[in-house]
Amino acid sequence: MSKLHQVLEEEIERAVIFCPIENERDKDYQIAEISRLSFSAGLEVEKVFTQSIDAFNRRTIMGTGKLEEVRNYIRDNDIDCLVVDFQLTGSQLRNLADELKVKVLDRILLIIDIFALNARSSEGKIQVKLAQDRYLLTRLSSMTGSQGRFGGKGAGMRGPGETKLELDRRKLEKEILTLQNEIDKIKASRKQNKILREKNGIKSVVLGGYTNAGKSSIFNLLTRENIYADDKLFATLDTTSRRLFLGDNEFCLLTDTVGFISKLPHELVESFSATLEEVKDADLVLHVVDVADKYYKRNIEITNKILDDIGATKNRLVILNKNDLLSGPVEIEENQILFSVKKKDGVEKLKNAIRIALK
């Protein structure tokens, strides 16, 4: 049974979200993003609570009055889970779970859980498990016992081949070392592939961008493949590479990789270093953007920052995807191309742009 079918067959968990707002200007964006993440984890969001970060409470994140408001709503509406759009410490996770009597997920655990849900290859599962173990290890002493009594299933409890999260420090430390060794082997193999590729003059092109922008759909269209794609965040997690013919006897290696998101957890950046090196080592990045998303310019900024942080090439071609959903004209800047997978037109124009960018 696939992970997706497993979630669909599980009883839907009812959740509320708490967003500490750092900047009022970004409030709507923050709420929209964490709501989409929750949906992608299979949660049914009943209500979103917000509070200015100025009211930050070190023990429970939210102020006393807000905590009481959330507690009453959870009690009166049969809520299973609280999602906090913040990186919580182990003691904060425990305190909130004890106060509210429900399972608590912070932003990092929620994203890791989505990754666990969508990991299909052995490499993806290794990287997800490593991220889970690193997350748990730093919170182990203060988390123990806080989540277990709320059940071992559903969001936050999934993992590649695991039925429950193991809270044993020595086992975690040993497993982390083993998983890291596996990732080092993957990196070494990819390094050899890169050497061979460069020796044979084969250029590497990587699809990157904010999650759910249409990278996998573009990959399928260009390469005539049929890799999994869905209208959810991080639906595609595993790296896939295929030869792409550009015309005039020219070709490149096209790679589809994991999508990005704001405040990408460092646990995932570290654990998925092998995958991110595919982006870093590319000769060209095809930066795919959902131009129909009202926050698309912000998503471009987020992706550019991540690409800069990991040392990716500045040779980037921005694909403004889903232009068939636009209700009006959009400003096209230099090095940007309007595109639509649904219309299936502009493929040759895109291939030509790739060929020129690789010169």
ZAMARGU-4260 file (C-alpha; in steps of 0.2 Angstrom, whole numbers, plus 5000, padded with zeros to 4 digits):
<rodrens>
0) 5000/5000/5000 | 5007/5017/4995 | 5010/5030/5009 | 4997/5041/5000 | 4984/5028/5001
5) 4988/5024/5018 | 4984/5042/5023 | 4968/5042/5013 | 4963/5026/5023 | 4967/5033/5040
10) 4954/5043/5049 | 4956/5061/5045 | 4963/5071/5059 | 4955/5088/5064 | 4968/5101/5067
15) 4969/5119/5073 | 4984/5130/5068 | 4993/5143/5079 | 5003/5156/5070 | 5015/5168/5079
20) 5015/5183/5067 | 5032/5191/5066 | 5027/5204/5052 | 5009/5209/5050 | 5013/5212/5031
25) 5017/5194/5029 | 5002/5187/5039 | 4991/5181/5025 | 5006/5173/5016 | 5011/5164/5033
30) 4993/5158/5036 | 4991/5152/5018 | 5008/5142/5018 | 5005/5133/5035 | 4987/5129/5030
35) 4993/5121/5013 | 5007/5111/5023 | 4994/5105/5035 | 4982/5100/5020 | 4997/5091/5012
40) 5000/5081/5028 | 4982/5075/5028 | 4975/5086/5041 | 4958/5095/5041 | 4961/5112/5047
45) 4946/5118/5057 | 4953/5135/5063 | 4968/5146/5063 | 4973/5156/5078 | 4986/5170/5077
50) 4995/5181/5089 | 5009/5194/5088 | 5027/5187/5091 | 5028/5201/5104 | 5016/5191/5115
55) 5029/5176/5115 | 5028/5165/5130 | 5044/5155/5132 | 5035/5140/5140 | 5020/5138/5128
60) 5024/5151/5114 | 5006/5158/5115 | 5001/5170/5129 | 4990/5165/5143 | 4974/5172/5136
65) 4977/5164/5119 | 4981/5147/5127 | 4964/5147/5136 | 4955/5152/5120 | 4964/5138/5110
70) 4961/5125/5124 | 4942/5129/5124 | 4941/5128/5106 | 4950/5111/5106 | 4939/5104/5120
75) 4922/5110/5112 | 4926/5105/5094 | 4934/5087/5096 | 4951/5093/5089 | 4965/5080/5087
80) 4980/5090/5084 | 4988/5107/5086 | 5000/5113/5072 | 5012/5128/5078 | 5020/5138/5064
85) 5036/5139/5073 | 5051/5129/5078 | 5047/5122/5095 | 5059/5115/5108 | 5056/5098/5116
90) 5050/5106/5132 | 5038/5118/5123 | 5031/5103/5113 | 5028/5094/5130 | 5021/5109/5139
95) 5008/5112/5125 | 5003/5094/5124 | 5001/5093/5143 | 4991/5110/5143 | 4979/5106/5128
100) 4978/5087/5129 | 4981/5084/5110 | 4996/5080/5099 | 5007/5095/5095 | 5017/5097/5079
105) 5028/5111/5075 | 5033/5118/5058 | 5048/5106/5056 | 5040/5090/5062 | 5025/5094/5050
110) 5037/5096/5035 | 5047/5081/5039 | 5031/5071/5041 | 5026/5077/5023 | 5043/5071/5017
115) 5040/5054/5026 | 5023/5053/5017 | 5031/5056/5000 | 5047/5047/5001 | 5047/5033/4988
120) 5065/5029/4984 | 5077/5021/4996 | 5088/5037/4995 | 5073/5048/4999 | 5068/5036/5014
125) 5086/5037/5021 | 5086/5056/5020 | 5069/5057/5028 | 5074/5045/5042 | 5090/5055/5046
130) 5080/5071/5047 | 5067/5063/5059 | 5081/5056/5070 | 5090/5072/5071 | 5074/5081/5075
135) 5071/5069/5089 | 5088/5068/5096 | 5089/5087/5100 | 5072/5086/5109 | 5073/5069/5117
140) 5075/5073/5135 | 5061/5085/5136 | 5049/5076/5124 | 5048/5059/5131 | 5031/5054/5136
145) 5022/5070/5129 | 5016/5063/5112 | 5014/5044/5115 | 4998/5045/5125 | 4990/5054/5110
150) 4992/5039/5098 | 5006/5033/5087 | 4997/5036/5070 | 4994/5050/5059 | 5003/5066/5055
155) 5020/5068/5064 | 5020/5049/5067 | 5024/5043/5050 | 5041/5037/5044 | 5049/5026/5031
160) 5045/5008/5036 | 5042/5013/5054 | 5026/5010/5065 | 5032/5022/5079 | 5045/5034/5083
165) 5059/5026/5094 | 5064/5037/5108 | 5081/5029/5113 | 5096/5041/5113 | 5109/5027/5110
170) 5099/5019/5096 | 5096/5036/5088 | 5114/5041/5089 | 5119/5024/5081 | 5106/5025/5068
175) 5111/5043/5063 | 5129/5038/5061 | 5123/5023/5050 | 5111/5034/5039 | 5125/5047/5037
180) 5137/5034/5031 | 5124/5029/5018 | 5122/5047/5012 | 5140/5049/5011 | 5140/5034/4999
185) 5127/5042/4989 | 5137/5058/4988 | 5153/5049/4982 | 5143/5040/4969 | 5136/5056/4962
190) 5153/5064/4963 | 5159/5050/4951 | 5144/5053/4940 | 5148/5071/4939 | 5166/5068/4934
195) 5160/5056/4920 | 5147/5069/4914 | 5160/5083/4913 | 5172/5071/4905 | 5160/5068/4891
200) 5154/5086/4890 | 5136/5083/4896 | 5128/5098/4904 | 5117/5096/4919 | 5101/5106/4921
205) 5090/5105/4937 | 5072/5110/4940 | 5071/5120/4956 | 5058/5131/4963 | 5045/5133/4977
210) 5036/5117/4980 | 5020/5113/4970 | 5025/5125/4956 | 5024/5112/4942 | 5042/5106/4941
215) 5038/5087/4940 | 5024/5091/4927 | 5037/5101/4916 | 5049/5086/4918 | 5036/5074/4912
220) 5032/5085/4897 | 5050/5088/4892 | 5056/5070/4894 | 5040/5061/4890 | 5041/5052/4907
225) 5027/5049/4920 | 5034/5053/4937 | 5022/5056/4951 | 5015/5074/4952 | 5001/5080/4963
230) 4993/5097/4968 | 5001/5096/4986 | 5016/5103/4994 | 5031/5091/4992 | 5022/5078/4982
235) 5038/5074/4973 | 5053/5071/4984 | 5064/5059/4975 | 5077/5065/4963 | 5075/5059/4945
240) 5086/5062/4930 | 5084/5059/4912 | 5092/5064/4895 | 5084/5078/4887 | 5086/5081/4868
245) 5087/5099/4864 | 5088/5098/4845 | 5103/5099/4833 | 5111/5083/4840 | 5112/5092/4857
250) 5106/5085/4874 | 5108/5088/4892 | 5104/5079/4908 | 5088/5085/4916 | 5085/5082/4935
255) 5069/5085/4945 | 5072/5088/4963 | 5063/5092/4979 | 5054/5109/4980 | 5058/5123/4992
260) 5048/5132/5005 | 5051/5147/5017 | 5061/5144/5032 | 5067/5127/5026 | 5071/5117/5042
265) 5090/5115/5044 | 5087/5097/5048 | 5081/5094/5031 | 5094/5105/5023 | 5107/5094/5032
270) 5099/5077/5029 | 5095/5081/5010 | 5112/5088/5007 | 5115/5074/4994 | 5099/5080/4984
275) 5104/5098/4986 | 5121/5095/4979 | 5112/5090/4963 | 5106/5108/4962 | 5122/5115/4968
280) 5132/5106/4954 | 5120/5110/4940 | 5126/5120/4925 | 5108/5128/4924 | 5094/5130/4936
285) 5076/5130/4928 | 5068/5140/4942 | 5049/5135/4940 | 5036/5147/4947 | 5017/5146/4949
290) 5013/5162/4941 | 4995/5160/4945 | 4999/5160/4964 | 4996/5178/4970 | 5011/5176/4981
295) 5022/5171/4966 | 5034/5185/4968 | 5037/5181/4986 | 5040/5163/4981 | 5053/5169/4969
300) 5062/5178/4982 | 5062/5163/4994 | 5069/5151/4981 | 5082/5163/4975 | 5088/5165/4993
305) 5089/5146/4995 | 5098/5144/4979 | 5111/5157/4984 | 5113/5149/5001 | 5117/5132/4994
310) 5129/5140/4981 | 5119/5136/4966 | 5124/5143/4949 | 5118/5161/4945 | 5114/5154/4928
315) 5095/5153/4930 | 5081/5153/4919 | 5064/5157/4927 | 5049/5148/4920 | 5033/5157/4924
320) 5022/5141/4924 | 5003/5139/4924 | 5000/5155/4913 | 4984/5147/4907 | 4976/5151/4924
325) 4980/5170/4923 | 4966/5182/4922 | 4976/5196/4916 | 4993/5201/4909 | 5009/5198/4920
330) 5025/5208/4919 | 5039/5197/4912 | 5057/5202/4917 | 5073/5197/4908 | 5077/5179/4909
335) 5059/5174/4912 | 5048/5163/4900 | 5029/5162/4901 | 5024/5143/4900 | 5009/5131/4902
340) 5011/5113/4905 | 4992/5111/4902 | 4992/5120/4885 | 5008/5109/4880 | 5014/5124/4869
345) 5030/5133/4870 | 5041/5117/4873 | 5052/5120/4858 | 5054/5138/4864 | 5059/5132/4881
350) 5071/5119/4874 | 5079/5133/4863 | 5081/5144/4879 | 5089/5130/4888 | 5101/5127/4874
355) 5106/5146/4873 | 5108/5147/4892 | 5120/5132/4892 | 5132/5140/4878
</rodrens>
